[in-house]
Amino acid sequence: MIKINVPNKKKFENALKKHGKEVEVEVAKIVEITAKQAEGTARSKAPVDNGTLRQSIKAEPITDLTWKVTAYAPYAAYQEFGTRGRVSVPSEWINKALPFKADPLIKETNITPKPFMYPSFVEARRNFNRDLKNLFKDLAKKFNNG
């Protein structure tokens, strides 16, 4: 699951409510677009054998301001991070990888990592921050001139 955290989320949500429903609706659109783009990027980067992994990647709403992107294939983490001597985990995703460490059900050893979720996350985070920044610039102009 890809998750982009907003620092001081409660403060952020309160500021959205203070400035009206219009701002909340616009931010919700950015969150949804970002999640759907992350889904598409992850799908395009996922390794393909029979397409099951790609088809298992879904962007789903939790609330208007919270979406998750998950690869549901049971072997997704092993494709993402690799196995045994070839494991490669980005430092900010260590906690996501730990549940899959030393899984006795993995029979094939030394699977080379083929990251698809993490690159999608990095791109989504960059786009999300850019889009929010642009929205708030536009809204500042609107509220200051109107």
FENBEL-V403389 format. One record per backbone hydrogen bond with DSSP energy under -0.5 kcal/mol. CO is the residue of the C=O (numbers start at 1). NH is the residue of the N-H. E is the energy in kcal/mol with one decimal. If there is no record, write none. Layout:
BEGIN
((CO	NH	E) (CO	NH	E))
END
This chain:
BEGIN
((2	69	-0.9) (3	5	-0.6) (5	7	-0.6) (6	9	-0.8) (8	12	-2.7) (9	13	-3.0) (10	14	-2.4) (11	15	-2.3) (12	16	-2.0) (13	17	-2.2) (14	18	-2.2) (15	19	-1.6) (17	20	-1.2) (20	23	-0.6) (20	24	-1.4) (21	25	-2.7) (22	26	-2.1) (23	27	-2.6) (24	28	-2.5) (25	29	-1.9) (26	30	-1.8) (27	31	-2.6) (28	32	-2.5) (29	33	-2.9) (30	34	-2.7) (31	35	-2.3) (32	36	-2.6) (33	37	-2.5) (34	38	-2.5) (35	39	-2.3) (36	40	-2.1) (37	41	-2.7) (38	42	-2.7) (39	43	-2.6) (40	44	-2.3) (41	45	-1.8) (42	46	-1.5) (51	55	-2.4) (52	56	-1.3) (53	56	-0.6) (53	57	-0.5) (54	57	-1.3) (56	58	-0.5) (56	72	-1.7) (58	60	-0.5) (58	70	-2.5) (60	68	-2.7) (63	62	-0.7) (63	66	-0.8) (66	62	-3.4) (66	63	-2.1) (68	60	-3.0) (69	2	-2.2) (70	58	-2.6) (70	72	-0.7) (73	76	-2.1) (75	79	-1.6) (76	80	-2.6) (77	81	-3.1) (78	82	-1.5) (79	114	-4.0) (81	88	-2.6) (83	86	-2.2) (84	87	-1.2) (86	113	-0.7) (90	93	-2.4) (91	94	-1.2) (93	96	-0.6) (93	97	-1.5) (94	98	-1.9) (95	99	-0.5) (97	100	-2.0) (98	101	-1.7) (100	103	-1.0) (102	104	-0.6) (103	106	-1.6) (105	107	-0.7) (111	83	-1.9) (116	120	-0.9) (117	121	-2.7) (118	122	-2.7) (119	123	-2.2) (120	124	-2.7) (121	125	-2.9) (122	126	-2.0) (123	127	-2.6) (124	128	-3.0) (125	129	-2.5) (126	130	-2.1) (127	131	-3.0) (128	132	-2.6) (129	133	-2.2) (130	134	-2.5) (131	135	-2.4) (132	136	-2.8) (133	137	-2.0) (134	138	-2.5) (135	139	-2.8) (136	140	-2.3) (137	141	-2.1) (138	142	-2.3) (139	143	-3.3) (140	144	-2.3) (141	145	-1.9) (142	146	-1.5))
END
